[in-house]
Amino acid sequence: MATAVNYPTQSARDQYLRDQLGRRYDQILHERIFDRMTPKINPSCDGANKYKTTAAYGYASKSDTQGIITSSIVKKGHCGGEGGYYWSTREFANYVAHFSDTNLIVSDAARDAMFSEGMASDDRLIWTAAKAEDWMKTKFKMPVVVWSNGIVEGSRTVLIRLPQNHFLILFTNSEDMSAGDLYNAGVAAFKAGMEHNFS
C-alpha cells in the first residue's frame, strides 16, 4: 500500500515532482538511446561535478580567466528536457551519426519530414533555422541549408545539415563567436573543401 506524503508547501511538492520526473527522464534517455549506441555514450547533466577536471569550461570572452561549467543537479536538483547535458565532441558526433544513419533516434519517415535536398524551408518538420545558399542551390540543387544551435553560458554549438546527408558540428567555449559566426565558418569550410569537385 502506498503511503501518503504530506509536503509543507505546494512549492515543496512541485520540487519533489520535478526531481522525480527529471531522474526518470535521464533514465529513459540512457536506456532507450545512449546505452544502445555503438559505442554507447554517457552524457551527464551534472557536469560541474562529473567533468570538473576534464571539461572545456565556458568563457565569456578572451579576457575571462575563470570560465564556468554548470550542473542541472546543482542548479535545479534534477535533469531536465530543456538540456544541460555535458558530453564529449566524440560522443556528440556519434549521436549525430546515429541520428542520420539509423532508426534508433528517429525513423526514416521522420528524417524525410525534417529535410530533403529540394525542400522549401517552410515545409520542414523541425530545425532551428534555414538559410538560402545560392552556391548550394547551384551545385547541389539544395536551396536552403538548415541548422540548429545551442547556447549555454559561454559555450556555443552549431549543427549544420549540408548536402548529400553531410552534417557539420562546430563548438566554441567562449562568446567571442556567435552561433551565426560558427554557421558562416562551417558553410565556408564546406564550400572550400568541395570547390575542386566543380572546377
N, C-alpha and C positions, 0 to 999 in steps of 0.2 A: 504494500500500500504506500502511495506517495505521501510524503509529509509536507504540509503547507509551511511556507517560509514567510514570516512577517518582516517586511522591509520598513525601515524607519520613515522613508520618504519615497515618493514616486520617482524622484531622481535616482535614488539608490537602486530601485527596481529596474529602471531603464538601463542603468550602467551594467547591472548584472546580465541583462538580456543581451546587450551589445557585446559584452565579453564572451558570453557563451556562443553567440552566433559567429563572432569573429574567429573563435577557436575552431568551430565546425567548418567555416568557410576555408580556413587554412588546411584543415584535414582533408576536405574534399578535393582541393586543388592538388595536393600531393598524391592522394590515392588515385584520382582519375586522369591526371595529366603528368605532373612532374615525375612521379615514380615509374611511369610507364614509358618514358622516353628512353632512347638508346643513344648514349648512356643517360641514365636518369639524372635529373638536376635537383638542386636543393636550395631554392631561393628562401630568404628569411626576411620576415617583417620585423626582426629585432636586430637590425644591422649594427646599431651602436654598441651592442654587447657581443654579438657573434663575430663581427668583422672589424673590431676596434683596431687591430694592428695590421690588417691586410687590405682594407677597402680604400678606394680612391675617394678621399673626402671632397665635399663640395666647397668651392671657394667663391666668394663674392666677386673678386677681381684679382688682378696680378698683385695688388698691394696687400691682399688679405693673407696673413701668415697663419691663421688659426684653422680655418676650414671647419666643416661640420659634417657629422654623419648622424642620421636620425634613427629612431626606433618607434614604430607604431605601438609596440607593447609599452614603452616608457611613456609616450605622449598620451595614448588613449586607453591603454590597458588591454588592447586586443588588436588582431589583424583586421583588415577591412577590405571590402571590394573596391575601394577607390584607389588602391595601390599601396605604395610604401614598402615594396619588396626590394631587397638588395640581391643582386646575382651577378655573376661574373660575365664579362663580354662573351666568353666561350659558351656559357650556359644560355645567354640570350640568343646567340647565333643558332644554337641547337634548337631552341624553341621556335625560331622563325623557320628553320628548315622543316621541322615537323608541321608547322602551320601551312607551309607552301606545298609540301610534297606528300603528306599523309592525311588520313582522315581522323587522326587522334584528337585534334583540336577543333577543326571544322570539316564538314563534308565537302565533296567536290561541288555539289549544288550550291552550298553556301559560299564557297570560294568564287564560283562563277557569278553569283549575285553581287559579290563585293566588287569585282573588277574583271574586265576583259579588255583586250588591246584597243578596240574601237569604241568603247563605251563612253557615252556622254557623262560628264561629271555628275549631273543631277540624277542619273539612273543607278548609281552605285548604292549598295546596301549600307556600307559604313566605311568611312575613312575620315580623318580629321579635316583634311584639306585636299584640294586638287588645283593644279596649276597648268595652264596651257603652255605647251612647249613646242614651238614650230619645228625645231630640229628633230624632236622625237616623232612628230607627225609626218614629216617628210621622209625620214629614214626608216621608221618602223610602223607607220600608219597607226600611231598611238597619239591621239590628240591631247590628252591630259596625263600628267603624272600625279598619282595620288600618294599622300604621305601622312604620317601621324607623328606627333611629338609628345614628349613628356618633360615636365619641368618640376624638379623637387629641390628646394633650397637653391644652391648654386649650380646644380647639375642640369644638363640638357641631353636629351636623347631624341634622335630622329630616325624613323624607319621609312624608307622610300621604296615604293614598288616601281621598278624600272621595266623596260620592255623584255619580252621573252621570259617572263617569270623570274627575273633577277630581283633580289632585294639588297638594299644597301643600308647598313646600320652605322650611325655616327654618334659618338659620345663626346661630351666635354664636361669637365668638372669645375667650370667657372662661368660667370655671367658675361665674360668678355665677348663671347659669340652668342647671338640669339639663335633660336631654333631656325628662323629663316636663313640666317647666315650658313648654318650647317646644311640646310637643304640646298642652297645655291652651290656650296662647295662640293657636295655629293654629286649633283647633276653635272657640274662642270667636269669633275673627275671621270664620270661615266662617259661623257662625250669625248673627252680627250683619249680615253682608253679605247673607244670604239671607232674613232675617226678614220684610222688606217684601213678599216674594212670597206670604206666607201670611196677611196681615192682612185 
